[in-house]
Amino acid sequence: MVRPYKILIDTTYNNSLTNPYTDTPGGTTLTTGVVSWSLGPNGVLGGGAAATGFNKEYGSANNYTSSSDVISWR
């Protein structure tokens, strides 16, 4: 099964990216030019309910805490 990765790039070159997670691991604003993260076993951001064809996982939607997502900025 494919486990997608997401990439966010600072196209304004000010080393400021908005954290995609609502529980903001690393802060609300990330001071870097590029970040990447995996969507884990459930195929969506954070834990909780699964996307079609994926498995439910610990944690809650849009939150990094307790999910199996992998992030590059921590």
C-alpha positions as semicolon CSV with decimal commas, in nm:
position;residue;x (nm);y (nm);z (nm)
1;M;0,000;0,000;0,000
2;V;0,123;0,349;-0,081
3;R;0,193;0,581;0,214
4;P;0,192;0,935;0,072
5;Y;0,432;1,211;0,176
6;K;0,349;1,581;0,170
7;I;0,599;1,860;0,109
8;L;0,558;2,228;0,193
9;I;0,801;2,477;0,035
10;D;0,857;2,841;0,131
11;T;0,823;3,011;-0,208
12;T;0,858;3,359;-0,056
13;Y;1,208;3,279;0,077
14;N;1,138;3,420;0,425
15;N;1,190;3,089;0,614
16;S;0,835;3,092;0,745
17;L;0,585;2,808;0,692
18;T;0,251;2,747;0,862
19;N;0,249;2,421;1,057
20;P;-0,005;2,183;0,896
21;Y;-0,098;2,023;1,232
22;T;-0,348;2,183;1,472
23;D;-0,155;2,071;1,781
24;T;0,147;2,255;1,630
25;P;0,449;2,036;1,703
26;G;0,739;2,278;1,669
27;G;0,517;2,587;1,688
28;T;0,246;2,747;1,476
29;T;0,505;2,899;1,243
30;L;0,795;2,682;1,133
31;T;1,115;2,876;1,062
32;T;1,253;2,677;0,771
33;G;1,233;2,669;0,393
34;V;1,101;2,313;0,342
35;V;0,918;2,056;0,553
36;S;0,785;1,711;0,470
37;W;0,562;1,466;0,651
38;S;0,404;1,125;0,600
39;L;0,036;1,055;0,639
40;G;0,082;0,733;0,836
41;P;-0,133;0,419;0,823
42;N;-0,465;0,603;0,800
43;G;-0,371;0,804;0,489
44;V;-0,480;1,140;0,636
45;L;-0,319;1,416;0,845
46;G;-0,286;1,299;1,206
47;G;-0,451;1,002;1,369
48;G;-0,807;0,882;1,391
49;A;-1,041;0,766;1,117
50;A;-0,899;0,608;0,806
51;A;-0,923;0,720;0,445
52;T;-1,065;0,461;0,205
53;G;-0,829;0,164;0,178
54;F;-0,629;0,261;0,489
55;N;-0,640;0,160;0,859
56;K;-0,759;0,358;1,162
57;E;-0,480;0,469;1,397
58;Y;-0,430;0,621;1,741
59;G;-0,471;0,995;1,794
60;S;-0,714;1,239;1,639
61;A;-0,755;1,404;1,302
62;N;-0,513;1,688;1,217
63;N;-0,310;1,624;1,535
64;Y;0,043;1,486;1,527
65;T;0,032;1,364;1,891
66;S;-0,030;0,987;1,914
67;S;-0,044;0,949;1,535
68;S;0,202;0,743;1,331
69;D;0,281;1,034;1,101
70;V;0,650;1,116;1,050
71;I;0,753;1,482;1,035
72;S;1,082;1,642;0,927
73;W;1,084;1,941;1,161
74;R;1,117;1,780;1,504
